[in-house]
Amino acid sequence: LTCLSNSMHHVNDINETIGNMAKVTMDDGLLIFNEMRRDNDSEKKMTHTYLHHFWAEIDRLNGITHEETLTMDQIIDVFEKNEDVDIVEYWELETGAGQEIDETAYEWLKNTIDASLKRAEGKGDYDRLLEEAAGLKKRLKDVGFESASQVMVVLKKR
């Protein structure tokens, strides 16, 4: 069994990564991927997606591989086109539905936004990032937050 969780958008070449994972998986073994997806079905979940994309942009400004998350269709398409694996099954993993964040979590998220901004000082369009950060903090308060939906994919080696 070989697993990767919430990391597809953190690697330079996902097909190479899948291939390497397939190489270390036994012939009758499985690969399991769990990946956050950006096509969420609620505004609260979209808050998580927008925050994640904000953090990803700042990581990229600092030379760290961190792309925006993919839609469920894009995630499945990666596996369908990959030469090393076949999809056994996949499903949406529901996380955080109906979960309200408390004041402590809200403050933690706000502080994380501020800490990320510090990593962006002097890089890129900092003034735009400041505005985006303010908008994200407002969205946290006005819309709320729930963990984004994820997709689980079970694969076998070809």
Buried (B, 14 or more C-beta within 10 A) or exposed (E): EBEBEBBBBBBEEBBEBBBBBBEEBEEEEBBBBBBBBBBBEBEBBBBBBBBBBBBBBBBBBEEEEBBEBBEBEBBBEBBEEBEBBEEEEBEEEEBBEEEEBEEEEBEEBBEEBEEBBEEBEEEBEEEEBEEBBEEBBEBBEEBBBBBBBBBBBBBBBE
